[in-house]
Amino acid sequence: MDEIYAALCAKLREAGTGRYAVFYEDELLEVFPEKERGRDALEAALTRLAKEGCIDVRYARGPAFCLAYLKPFIPATPQPCAPDAGAEKTNKSRLSGMFAVCAAAFAGGAIGGIITALIGGVI
C-alpha cells in the first residue's frame, strides 16, 4: 500500500503544494492497481494520507474531492528486532535448573546404592 500512497501524493502534488484543487474519483483511482480500484480503497488511502499530514481534505462530495497536497508520503521503516536480554537469562537459568535436578538425582541414587551395599554387607 505504501506505493499507492506515494503515487497518490505524486498525483496530488501536480496541483501544487499547499493549494486546494478539485480532483475527481476516476482520476485519483488511476494510480491504484486494477484489482484494488474502488471508492472504499480511495477513501481509506485519503484518510491515511490525511492522518499522516500529507494532504488536507476540504470536502468530498460525490465523485469530487477538494484536496491540498502538503508533504510527500514517507513510509515507516520497520525497526529490526533487538535480541531480548531477558530471554538469554531465562535460558541460562533453565539450563542451570536442569543441571541441579540431574545432580540431585545422581547424588540420591549414589547415596541409596551405598546404603543398600552397607545393609546388604551386614546382613
C-alpha positions as a Python dict, from the first residue, in 0.01 Angstrom:
ca = {
    (1, 'M'): (0, 0, 0),
    (2, 'D'): (292, 237, 56),
    (3, 'E'): (349, 253, -320),
    (4, 'I'): (-14, 356, -372),
    (5, 'Y'): (12, 628, -107),
    (6, 'A'): (330, 765, -267),
    (7, 'A'): (173, 756, -615),
    (8, 'L'): (-139, 930, -489),
    (9, 'C'): (75, 1201, -328),
    (10, 'A'): (263, 1246, -655),
    (11, 'K'): (-69, 1286, -838),
    (12, 'L'): (-189, 1546, -588),
    (13, 'R'): (145, 1730, -598),
    (14, 'E'): (77, 1815, -963),
    (15, 'A'): (-167, 2084, -844),
    (16, 'G'): (99, 2246, -626),
    (17, 'T'): (197, 2235, -263),
    (18, 'G'): (-48, 2385, -16),
    (19, 'R'): (-302, 2472, -286),
    (20, 'Y'): (-651, 2325, -287),
    (21, 'A'): (-765, 2165, -608),
    (22, 'V'): (-1065, 1957, -709),
    (23, 'F'): (-988, 1601, -811),
    (24, 'Y'): (-1238, 1351, -939),
    (25, 'E'): (-1265, 993, -820),
    (26, 'D'): (-1177, 833, -1154),
    (27, 'E'): (-859, 1038, -1199),
    (28, 'L'): (-740, 952, -846),
    (29, 'L'): (-819, 583, -895),
    (30, 'E'): (-581, 574, -1194),
    (31, 'V'): (-286, 531, -954),
    (32, 'F'): (-442, 219, -798),
    (33, 'P'): (-382, -131, -935),
    (34, 'E'): (-671, -260, -1145),
    (35, 'K'): (-798, -507, -884),
    (36, 'E'): (-789, -253, -598),
    (37, 'R'): (-978, 29, -768),
    (38, 'G'): (-1283, 129, -571),
    (39, 'R'): (-1432, 411, -370),
    (40, 'D'): (-1357, 237, -38),
    (41, 'A'): (-990, 190, -123),
    (42, 'L'): (-963, 555, -231),
    (43, 'E'): (-1128, 682, 86),
    (44, 'A'): (-904, 462, 301),
    (45, 'A'): (-593, 592, 125),
    (46, 'L'): (-703, 956, 156),
    (47, 'T'): (-783, 904, 524),
    (48, 'R'): (-436, 759, 585),
    (49, 'L'): (-265, 1042, 397),
    (50, 'A'): (-467, 1299, 593),
    (51, 'K'): (-371, 1135, 925),
    (52, 'E'): (-4, 1135, 819),
    (53, 'G'): (-30, 1508, 741),
    (54, 'C'): (47, 1459, 372),
    (55, 'I'): (-280, 1610, 249),
    (56, 'D'): (-565, 1822, 373),
    (57, 'V'): (-920, 1737, 273),
    (58, 'R'): (-1152, 2034, 246),
    (59, 'Y'): (-1452, 1836, 123),
    (60, 'A'): (-1560, 1518, -53),
    (61, 'R'): (-1893, 1542, -236),
    (62, 'G'): (-1998, 1268, -472),
    (63, 'P'): (-1711, 1196, -712),
    (64, 'A'): (-1534, 1528, -635),
    (65, 'F'): (-1264, 1574, -372),
    (66, 'C'): (-1117, 1912, -277),
    (67, 'L'): (-765, 1831, -159),
    (68, 'A'): (-441, 2013, -85),
    (69, 'Y'): (-104, 1840, -109),
    (70, 'L'): (115, 1930, 191),
    (71, 'K'): (414, 1694, 203),
    (72, 'P'): (535, 1367, 50),
    (73, 'F'): (436, 1034, 199),
    (74, 'I'): (729, 869, 376),
    (75, 'P'): (665, 504, 457),
    (76, 'A'): (753, 388, 806),
    (77, 'T'): (1052, 157, 802),
    (78, 'P'): (1026, -135, 1040),
    (79, 'Q'): (1290, -137, 1312),
    (80, 'P'): (1497, -455, 1337),
    (81, 'C'): (1422, -653, 1648),
    (82, 'A'): (1697, -648, 1908),
    (83, 'P'): (1767, -976, 2083),
    (84, 'D'): (1591, -994, 2415),
    (85, 'A'): (1842, -995, 2701),
    (86, 'G'): (1581, -1142, 2933),
    (87, 'A'): (1541, -1445, 2706),
    (88, 'E'): (1911, -1526, 2737),
    (89, 'K'): (1892, -1506, 3116),
    (90, 'T'): (1586, -1729, 3112),
    (91, 'N'): (1764, -1989, 2901),
    (92, 'K'): (2070, -1986, 3132),
    (93, 'S'): (1857, -2022, 3446),
    (94, 'R'): (1659, -2304, 3283),
    (95, 'L'): (1983, -2486, 3197),
    (96, 'S'): (2124, -2443, 3546),
    (97, 'G'): (1793, -2565, 3694),
    (98, 'M'): (1805, -2879, 3480),
    (99, 'F'): (2168, -2937, 3587),
    (100, 'A'): (2068, -2906, 3953),
    (101, 'V'): (1788, -3162, 3911),
    (102, 'C'): (2022, -3410, 3737),
    (103, 'A'): (2291, -3363, 4004),
    (104, 'A'): (2038, -3421, 4283),
    (105, 'A'): (1908, -3737, 4113),
    (106, 'F'): (2263, -3871, 4069),
    (107, 'A'): (2354, -3795, 4430),
    (108, 'G'): (2033, -3957, 4558),
    (109, 'G'): (2099, -4269, 4351),
    (110, 'A'): (2460, -4289, 4474),
    (111, 'I'): (2365, -4247, 4838),
    (112, 'G'): (2088, -4505, 4803),
    (113, 'G'): (2332, -4750, 4644),
    (114, 'I'): (2586, -4703, 4920),
    (115, 'I'): (2322, -4757, 5190),
    (116, 'T'): (2197, -5070, 5014),
    (117, 'A'): (2551, -5208, 4986),
    (118, 'L'): (2620, -5144, 5354),
    (119, 'I'): (2296, -5306, 5466),
    (120, 'G'): (2345, -5600, 5231),
    (121, 'G'): (2703, -5649, 5350),
    (122, 'V'): (2598, -5650, 5713),
    (123, 'I'): (2322, -5900, 5671),
}
